[in-house]
Structures are given as C-alpha cells and as structure tokens.
Amino acid sequence: MAAGEVLRLLWGTVVYRPYVYVFLACFLAFALWQLGWKRTLTFALPAWAIAFAAEYSSTRNGFPFGPYAYFDGTRTRELWIANVPFWDSLSFVFLSYFSLALAAAVRTPRAARAEAPWPALLAPSTPLLGGLLMMLLDVVIDPVTLQGEKWFLGRIYAYPGDGFWFGVTAANFAGWFAVGAATQWVFQQALLRLPWCRDPWRRLPPVFAWAVLGTYAGVLGFMLAVTVAIGDLRLAAVSAAVSAATLVPLARALRPARALLAEPGA
C-alpha cells in the first residue's frame, strides 16, 4: 500500500473515530507528564503490538478473546491492518495505561504519591489489579459496541453465538484481563531492564492520581451515555451499577486517611 493511501486511511480513522483520538490525546498528556517521551513510547508500542497480535489471533483461532469476526465495511474509509481495524487495537494502549496508572495510584500510600515513580508502579502484583480494572472497563464497553449499528460506531464485529453478558462471552473478558496484565507486566520489565527507562522521573502533584481516576471514569461515562442514547435502559442500569461498584472503592482508596479525633479534654 502506498504511503499516501496509508495516510488517507489513517486520517479516515481520525474522522470516523474521533472519540478514540480524544482519549488517545488524554493518554499522551498523562503519560508524557508521568513517564516522559521515552517511557511513553516504551509502553505504547509493545502494548499496541500485544493487543494487535491478540486480536489477530482471536479472529483466527479464538485465543485469547474467544472466536469473533470483524466486518470490514469501512476498509476503504479507515486504516485496517490485515483483518483488524487499527483504531481497535490502538484503544488498548490508552485503556491499559489508565488501568495501570490507577492500579499503581490506589496501591501507593498518599504520602508517597509525590515520589517518582510511584512505588506500586513496579510492584509485581500491580498488573493483576490493572488487568482487572481493564476488564471492568470492557464489562461496560463491549455490550454497547456490540450494538454499534445503533450508533455512530457502526456494525464492527460479532461473536458466533450469544454470550452470557448481553451477548459478550466470558472468554472475551478473560482475554481483556490477560492482555491488560500482559501489556503492563511487559512495561514493568522494560522499566527494570532498558537503559533509556532509567532517566529521571518527574514528581507528580497529588491531583494527578485523581485526574487519572477522572479519565478512567470518563471512559465509563461516555459508554454509559451511548447506552442510554440507543435506548438500552436495562443495559444502562446494569452498566451504571458496575461503574459505581468499580469507581466508589477506587475513590475511597485515593482519599487521605482521616485523622483520629482527639479525645475530649486531651
């Protein structure tokens, strides 16, 4: 494919999927501030490659997301790589970053959140929480993207049978957890081993962790708004409950510990 055609299709992706690039811009703003450009690229490129490989594999042999197929009706209007739309695997990059950053934030004591990097960012168990947070995003995202023909997304993909969660299969959720945890673990290993990842870190203001939570909540809020707009109120109610059950504990984990009240007469 000629370079000019690639650029035309890439621009078509921006035109037809502007919401993806809004969240991608948020990722760049947050990651460049927290990680610097070298570590941002070190996160983004492997994360995209892992996500693309997972999607490419699943559409052929069902691993790790379970079997499904994309409909290539937009192939002449936006960028596809093989049988996978570029924007779809690109979405995993910012979703995985915000899940990892949020997992590291809630596992780092508030007094240590000005440190660089956050201590929990390198904790071996953090990608497990990050993978869970990424999977919880998909619990809200996938049922409404599966109905893309009812909104501006368009009919993008389908599973061969009805899944247990509003048409989405359990294998898909397991795959999201696995891909999220894998991309975050790979980044951790890069931080520990690659020389360009040892550059000085920028100290972060306390509000940074709350801004990460706000952006994570923004993804859920956008998908909830679409769910309401297409009139699937039962799904909207369930997704709102899942969102609340996810966000409330995270917000509580970010709050400073309450000071103990002094006893009367002390």
C-alpha beads as a LAMMPS data file, in Angstrom:
LAMMPS data file: protein, C-alpha beads

266 atoms
265 bonds

1 atom types
1 bond types

-500.0 500.0 xlo xhi
-500.0 500.0 ylo yhi
-500.0 500.0 zlo zhi

Masses

1 110.0

Atoms # bond

1 1 1 0.000 0.000 0.000
2 1 1 1.388 3.414 -0.987
3 1 1 2.302 5.873 1.762
4 1 1 -0.279 8.353 0.531
5 1 1 -3.034 5.770 0.768
6 1 1 -1.957 4.831 4.298
7 1 1 -2.112 8.484 5.340
8 1 1 -5.551 8.868 3.743
9 1 1 -6.886 5.838 5.605
10 1 1 -5.238 6.937 8.843
11 1 1 -6.928 10.326 8.533
12 1 1 -10.174 8.486 7.861
13 1 1 -9.719 6.713 11.188
14 1 1 -9.466 10.105 12.905
15 1 1 -12.561 11.383 11.085
16 1 1 -14.729 8.322 11.749
17 1 1 -13.437 7.570 15.279
18 1 1 -12.772 10.996 16.850
19 1 1 -13.695 9.791 20.354
20 1 1 -10.822 7.278 20.188
21 1 1 -8.360 10.059 19.480
22 1 1 -9.749 12.231 22.262
23 1 1 -8.873 9.512 24.760
24 1 1 -5.574 8.892 22.945
25 1 1 -4.736 12.587 23.411
26 1 1 -5.540 12.202 27.121
27 1 1 -3.162 9.244 27.247
28 1 1 -0.376 11.263 25.632
29 1 1 -0.901 14.187 28.002
30 1 1 -0.889 11.999 31.123
31 1 1 1.829 9.570 30.044
32 1 1 4.228 12.244 28.781
33 1 1 3.849 14.079 32.084
34 1 1 4.258 10.965 34.229
35 1 1 6.655 8.866 32.171
36 1 1 8.447 11.161 29.730
37 1 1 8.503 10.500 25.989
38 1 1 10.944 7.570 26.044
39 1 1 8.969 5.563 28.582
40 1 1 5.700 6.579 26.888
41 1 1 6.888 5.036 23.615
42 1 1 8.214 2.040 25.537
43 1 1 4.720 1.494 26.902
44 1 1 2.711 2.309 23.791
45 1 1 4.484 0.316 21.096
46 1 1 4.570 -3.088 22.856
47 1 1 1.036 -2.530 24.200
48 1 1 -0.279 -1.939 20.684
49 1 1 1.681 -4.913 19.310
50 1 1 0.368 -7.261 22.014
51 1 1 -3.209 -6.046 21.502
52 1 1 -2.983 -6.407 17.720
53 1 1 -1.475 -9.895 17.998
54 1 1 -4.244 -10.905 20.417
55 1 1 -6.978 -9.626 18.095
56 1 1 -5.357 -11.147 15.012
57 1 1 -5.067 -14.476 16.818
58 1 1 -8.602 -14.427 18.204
59 1 1 -10.167 -13.822 14.806
60 1 1 -8.366 -16.925 13.546
61 1 1 -8.175 -19.415 16.406
62 1 1 -10.212 -17.890 19.246
63 1 1 -7.319 -17.085 21.589
64 1 1 -7.322 -15.114 23.888
65 1 1 -10.668 -13.309 23.420
66 1 1 -12.632 -16.261 22.120
67 1 1 -13.785 -16.511 18.495
68 1 1 -15.265 -13.462 16.802
69 1 1 -15.096 -11.731 13.434
70 1 1 -14.784 -8.141 12.241
71 1 1 -16.924 -6.743 9.441
72 1 1 -14.729 -4.819 7.026
73 1 1 -17.349 -2.448 5.621
74 1 1 -15.117 0.541 6.467
75 1 1 -11.920 -0.876 4.954
76 1 1 -11.936 1.725 2.166
77 1 1 -12.532 4.604 4.593
78 1 1 -10.197 3.936 7.531
79 1 1 -6.985 2.075 8.272
80 1 1 -7.073 -1.677 8.726
81 1 1 -4.094 -3.950 9.347
82 1 1 -4.856 -7.395 7.934
83 1 1 -8.394 -8.056 9.209
84 1 1 -8.196 -5.817 12.317
85 1 1 -9.223 -2.130 12.355
86 1 1 -6.294 -0.018 13.516
87 1 1 -8.310 2.066 15.984
88 1 1 -9.460 -1.026 17.887
89 1 1 -6.030 -2.285 18.896
90 1 1 -4.941 1.350 19.412
91 1 1 -7.664 1.695 22.056
92 1 1 -5.961 -0.961 24.173
93 1 1 -2.952 1.333 24.600
94 1 1 -4.737 4.110 26.473
95 1 1 -7.140 1.768 28.278
96 1 1 -4.215 -0.280 29.584
97 1 1 -2.234 2.806 30.590
98 1 1 -5.050 4.341 32.626
99 1 1 -5.788 0.976 34.231
100 1 1 -2.132 0.547 35.196
101 1 1 -1.744 4.130 36.428
102 1 1 -4.912 3.841 38.505
103 1 1 -3.860 0.480 39.948
104 1 1 -0.482 1.954 40.922
105 1 1 -2.142 5.050 42.414
106 1 1 -4.555 3.200 44.686
107 1 1 -1.800 0.833 45.844
108 1 1 0.608 3.668 46.651
109 1 1 0.107 5.425 50.013
110 1 1 -0.984 9.032 49.577
111 1 1 2.212 10.352 51.193
112 1 1 4.256 8.506 48.558
113 1 1 2.278 9.693 45.506
114 1 1 4.639 12.615 45.012
115 1 1 7.523 10.156 44.631
116 1 1 8.855 9.362 41.199
117 1 1 7.950 6.760 40.198
118 1 1 5.065 5.652 42.384
119 1 1 6.403 2.677 44.372
120 1 1 3.465 0.458 43.384
121 1 1 4.118 1.066 39.671
122 1 1 6.875 -1.540 39.892
123 1 1 5.134 -3.932 42.310
124 1 1 4.782 -7.415 40.735
125 1 1 1.087 -7.676 41.649
126 1 1 0.065 -4.297 40.205
127 1 1 -0.528 -5.645 36.665
128 1 1 -3.053 -8.081 38.142
129 1 1 -5.102 -5.206 39.550
130 1 1 -4.513 -3.238 36.368
131 1 1 -5.738 -6.164 34.274
132 1 1 -8.846 -6.408 36.441
133 1 1 -9.553 -2.681 36.047
134 1 1 -9.157 -3.015 32.291
135 1 1 -11.541 -5.970 32.221
136 1 1 -14.107 -3.974 34.215
137 1 1 -13.942 -1.271 31.558
138 1 1 -14.818 -3.880 28.967
139 1 1 -17.787 -5.089 31.003
140 1 1 -19.320 -1.686 30.211
141 1 1 -17.748 -1.112 26.779
142 1 1 -18.287 -4.370 24.915
143 1 1 -22.073 -4.820 25.256
144 1 1 -22.698 -1.420 23.668
145 1 1 -20.003 -1.666 20.972
146 1 1 -21.599 -4.976 20.028
147 1 1 -24.647 -2.853 19.132
148 1 1 -22.595 -0.444 17.030
149 1 1 -25.154 -0.396 14.220
150 1 1 -27.453 1.565 16.574
151 1 1 -24.997 4.456 16.947
152 1 1 -22.142 6.119 15.097
153 1 1 -19.712 3.247 15.714
154 1 1 -21.366 1.088 13.054
155 1 1 -21.541 -2.701 12.923
156 1 1 -17.960 -3.709 13.639
157 1 1 -17.846 -7.299 14.883
158 1 1 -19.909 -10.236 16.106
159 1 1 -19.486 -13.374 18.175
160 1 1 -20.557 -16.712 16.672
161 1 1 -23.126 -17.202 19.460
162 1 1 -24.759 -15.252 22.243
163 1 1 -22.533 -14.601 25.239
164 1 1 -23.785 -14.646 28.802
165 1 1 -23.282 -10.890 29.372
166 1 1 -25.580 -9.034 26.960
167 1 1 -24.134 -11.050 24.115
168 1 1 -20.491 -10.869 25.236
169 1 1 -18.651 -14.105 26.025
170 1 1 -16.751 -14.966 29.200
171 1 1 -13.674 -15.703 27.058
172 1 1 -13.654 -12.086 25.890
173 1 1 -13.482 -10.777 29.446
174 1 1 -10.745 -13.269 30.311
175 1 1 -8.831 -12.097 27.254
176 1 1 -9.108 -8.453 28.265
177 1 1 -7.744 -9.277 31.704
178 1 1 -4.883 -11.274 30.199
179 1 1 -3.941 -8.673 27.589
180 1 1 -4.143 -5.835 30.107
181 1 1 -1.986 -7.673 32.648
182 1 1 0.479 -8.765 29.945
183 1 1 1.000 -5.277 28.499
184 1 1 1.516 -3.831 31.958
185 1 1 3.907 -6.592 33.019
186 1 1 5.976 -6.103 29.861
187 1 1 6.216 -2.396 30.649
188 1 1 7.365 -3.155 34.171
189 1 1 10.122 -5.372 32.807
190 1 1 11.161 -2.618 30.420
191 1 1 11.376 -0.136 33.297
192 1 1 13.646 -2.511 35.176
193 1 1 15.903 -3.519 32.285
194 1 1 16.087 -0.937 29.496
195 1 1 18.717 1.800 29.953
196 1 1 16.607 4.608 28.409
197 1 1 13.902 3.902 31.007
198 1 1 16.278 4.975 33.783
199 1 1 16.032 8.685 33.035
200 1 1 14.931 10.870 35.975
201 1 1 11.231 10.865 36.770
202 1 1 9.050 13.932 37.205
203 1 1 7.480 14.391 40.635
204 1 1 3.703 14.309 40.460
205 1 1 1.191 16.600 42.200
206 1 1 -1.382 14.887 44.452
207 1 1 -4.153 15.763 41.999
208 1 1 -2.583 13.600 39.295
209 1 1 -3.994 10.377 40.754
210 1 1 -7.474 11.928 40.889
211 1 1 -7.134 13.072 37.289
212 1 1 -6.302 9.502 36.279
213 1 1 -9.421 8.290 38.077
214 1 1 -11.452 11.012 36.381
215 1 1 -10.303 9.938 32.929
216 1 1 -10.962 6.283 33.700
217 1 1 -14.444 7.326 34.866
218 1 1 -14.790 9.379 31.688
219 1 1 -14.449 6.265 29.552
220 1 1 -17.220 4.603 31.547
221 1 1 -19.338 7.748 31.407
222 1 1 -19.004 8.028 27.631
223 1 1 -20.099 4.436 27.117
224 1 1 -22.995 4.859 29.570
225 1 1 -24.162 7.938 27.675
226 1 1 -24.137 5.973 24.419
227 1 1 -26.027 3.116 26.073
228 1 1 -28.756 5.489 27.216
229 1 1 -28.820 7.194 23.809
230 1 1 -29.535 3.934 21.973
231 1 1 -32.381 3.204 24.393
232 1 1 -30.995 0.076 26.038
233 1 1 -32.041 1.110 29.527
234 1 1 -31.652 -2.346 31.072
235 1 1 -28.018 -2.479 29.968
236 1 1 -27.554 1.138 31.090
237 1 1 -28.816 0.324 34.587
238 1 1 -26.548 -2.699 34.926
239 1 1 -23.548 -0.844 33.493
240 1 1 -24.172 2.062 35.858
241 1 1 -24.164 -0.377 38.780
242 1 1 -20.899 -1.951 37.587
243 1 1 -19.365 1.510 37.141
244 1 1 -20.399 2.607 40.617
245 1 1 -19.146 -0.634 42.173
246 1 1 -15.801 -0.011 40.464
247 1 1 -15.370 3.725 40.989
248 1 1 -16.524 4.091 44.596
249 1 1 -13.874 1.753 46.088
250 1 1 -11.201 3.366 43.897
251 1 1 -12.175 6.842 45.077
252 1 1 -12.136 5.672 48.683
253 1 1 -8.671 4.202 48.179
254 1 1 -7.398 7.558 46.884
255 1 1 -8.806 9.565 49.798
256 1 1 -6.392 10.513 52.600
257 1 1 -6.831 8.602 55.816
258 1 1 -8.978 10.506 58.291
259 1 1 -7.116 11.926 61.201
260 1 1 -8.059 10.397 64.511
261 1 1 -10.301 12.650 66.567
262 1 1 -8.744 13.799 69.800
263 1 1 -10.492 12.612 72.898
264 1 1 -12.402 15.246 74.885
265 1 1 -10.120 17.004 77.330
266 1 1 -6.978 15.810 75.573

Bonds

1 1 1 2
2 1 2 3
3 1 3 4
4 1 4 5
5 1 5 6
6 1 6 7
7 1 7 8
8 1 8 9
9 1 9 10
10 1 10 11
11 1 11 12
12 1 12 13
13 1 13 14
14 1 14 15
15 1 15 16
16 1 16 17
17 1 17 18
18 1 18 19
19 1 19 20
20 1 20 21
21 1 21 22
22 1 22 23
23 1 23 24
24 1 24 25
25 1 25 26
26 1 26 27
27 1 27 28
28 1 28 29
29 1 29 30
30 1 30 31
31 1 31 32
32 1 32 33
33 1 33 34
34 1 34 35
35 1 35 36
36 1 36 37
37 1 37 38
38 1 38 39
39 1 39 40
40 1 40 41
41 1 41 42
42 1 42 43
43 1 43 44
44 1 44 45
45 1 45 46
46 1 46 47
47 1 47 48
48 1 48 49
49 1 49 50
50 1 50 51
51 1 51 52
52 1 52 53
53 1 53 54
54 1 54 55
55 1 55 56
56 1 56 57
57 1 57 58
58 1 58 59
59 1 59 60
60 1 60 61
61 1 61 62
62 1 62 63
63 1 63 64
64 1 64 65
65 1 65 66
66 1 66 67
67 1 67 68
68 1 68 69
69 1 69 70
70 1 70 71
71 1 71 72
72 1 72 73
73 1 73 74
74 1 74 75
75 1 75 76
76 1 76 77
77 1 77 78
78 1 78 79
79 1 79 80
80 1 80 81
81 1 81 82
82 1 82 83
83 1 83 84
84 1 84 85
85 1 85 86
86 1 86 87
87 1 87 88
88 1 88 89
89 1 89 90
90 1 90 91
91 1 91 92
92 1 92 93
93 1 93 94
94 1 94 95
95 1 95 96
96 1 96 97
97 1 97 98
98 1 98 99
99 1 99 100
100 1 100 101
101 1 101 102
102 1 102 103
103 1 103 104
104 1 104 105
105 1 105 106
106 1 106 107
107 1 107 108
108 1 108 109
109 1 109 110
110 1 110 111
111 1 111 112
112 1 112 113
113 1 113 114
114 1 114 115
115 1 115 116
116 1 116 117
117 1 117 118
118 1 118 119
119 1 119 120
120 1 120 121
121 1 121 122
122 1 122 123
123 1 123 124
124 1 124 125
125 1 125 126
126 1 126 127
127 1 127 128
128 1 128 129
129 1 129 130
130 1 130 131
131 1 131 132
132 1 132 133
133 1 133 134
134 1 134 135
135 1 135 136
136 1 136 137
137 1 137 138
138 1 138 139
139 1 139 140
140 1 140 141
141 1 141 142
142 1 142 143
143 1 143 144
144 1 144 145
145 1 145 146
146 1 146 147
147 1 147 148
148 1 148 149
149 1 149 150
150 1 150 151
151 1 151 152
152 1 152 153
153 1 153 154
154 1 154 155
155 1 155 156
156 1 156 157
157 1 157 158
158 1 158 159
159 1 159 160
160 1 160 161
161 1 161 162
162 1 162 163
163 1 163 164
164 1 164 165
165 1 165 166
166 1 166 167
167 1 167 168
168 1 168 169
169 1 169 170
170 1 170 171
171 1 171 172
172 1 172 173
173 1 173 174
174 1 174 175
175 1 175 176
176 1 176 177
177 1 177 178
178 1 178 179
179 1 179 180
180 1 180 181
181 1 181 182
182 1 182 183
183 1 183 184
184 1 184 185
185 1 185 186
186 1 186 187
187 1 187 188
188 1 188 189
189 1 189 190
190 1 190 191
191 1 191 192
192 1 192 193
193 1 193 194
194 1 194 195
195 1 195 196
196 1 196 197
197 1 197 198
198 1 198 199
199 1 199 200
200 1 200 201
201 1 201 202
202 1 202 203
203 1 203 204
204 1 204 205
205 1 205 206
206 1 206 207
207 1 207 208
208 1 208 209
209 1 209 210
210 1 210 211
211 1 211 212
212 1 212 213
213 1 213 214
214 1 214 215
215 1 215 216
216 1 216 217
217 1 217 218
218 1 218 219
219 1 219 220
220 1 220 221
221 1 221 222
222 1 222 223
223 1 223 224
224 1 224 225
225 1 225 226
226 1 226 227
227 1 227 228
228 1 228 229
229 1 229 230
230 1 230 231
231 1 231 232
232 1 232 233
233 1 233 234
234 1 234 235
235 1 235 236
236 1 236 237
237 1 237 238
238 1 238 239
239 1 239 240
240 1 240 241
241 1 241 242
242 1 242 243
243 1 243 244
244 1 244 245
245 1 245 246
246 1 246 247
247 1 247 248
248 1 248 249
249 1 249 250
250 1 250 251
251 1 251 252
252 1 252 253
253 1 253 254
254 1 254 255
255 1 255 256
256 1 256 257
257 1 257 258
258 1 258 259
259 1 259 260
260 1 260 261
261 1 261 262
262 1 262 263
263 1 263 264
264 1 264 265
265 1 265 266
